Amino acid sequence: MQQHTIQKPQSLSGIGVHSGKPATLTVRPAAPGEGVTFVRKDQGGAVIPAHALRVSTTMLGTNMTNDAGVSVATVEHFLAACAGLGVDNIVAELDGPELPILDGSSKPFVELLEQAGIAEQQAPRRALKVLKTVEVRDGVKFARLSPGRGFVMRVLIDFPSKVIGRQTIAFEMKPGAFARDVAWARTFGFKKDAEAMYAQGKALGASMENAIVIEDDAILNEGGLQADDEFVRHKLLDVIGDLALAGGPIEGLYEGEQPGHALNNRLLRELFADAAAFAWEAG
Ligand SMILES: [Zn+2]
């Protein structure tokens, strides 16, 4: 399997979920081996390479900071689209501190990449092969990577609301599968949590335009859900985005019960901390 980039630059704009302010994202082709890099045009072109060890905070999303202290926020839905479409090398230029939240899913990013066109490169892709089981826990929540063929993920969520409840999904990363089964699943949250965050000056851009909003046992969005299990599909989308920070496709089995951005990042750090737990191989 060869590495891939995009054919030509392409842009989209939208508000950030944290700031509520508009930002434009422009994607550009990148050379083999360069991976995904974010460029803050409003910060003198500061570069923030997408990697698990650059994750600085995981409040409301996955945020990264470079050595000079320049950050980029809410990278996971964009990274999931790149990983889901097999885009290894890409530059993501931004004129603000966070990626647009758009409709709260990865679908607009998938469309952006498809409009830019996927291009094969003259370099073999490497995969991160899991050699030993690593696991991280936070109470009843856990995330685990273990050896296995292909990249298979199993995710479980359990929320004390009748509209969500207990949902599970099993997914294998194969060409076309992400766009078909995962990309469109929107983020979700409870109205009371959004109100509490808003009062603290957080999540200023959050609305029913970019999230499924739940109040007790009811969904407030007029159009309802796109699928009964849209919630666990979005959790899977977040896992795919967070694990894209490994720096290449994973060869192994991921299992997560009520995982979040913090747990997923701890999992990759745990993996990278043990040189015997992984190997980079032709993917
Ligand atoms: Zn998400």
Residues whose N, C-alpha, C, O or C-beta is under 5 A from the ligand:
A	BS01	ZN	T187 H234 D238
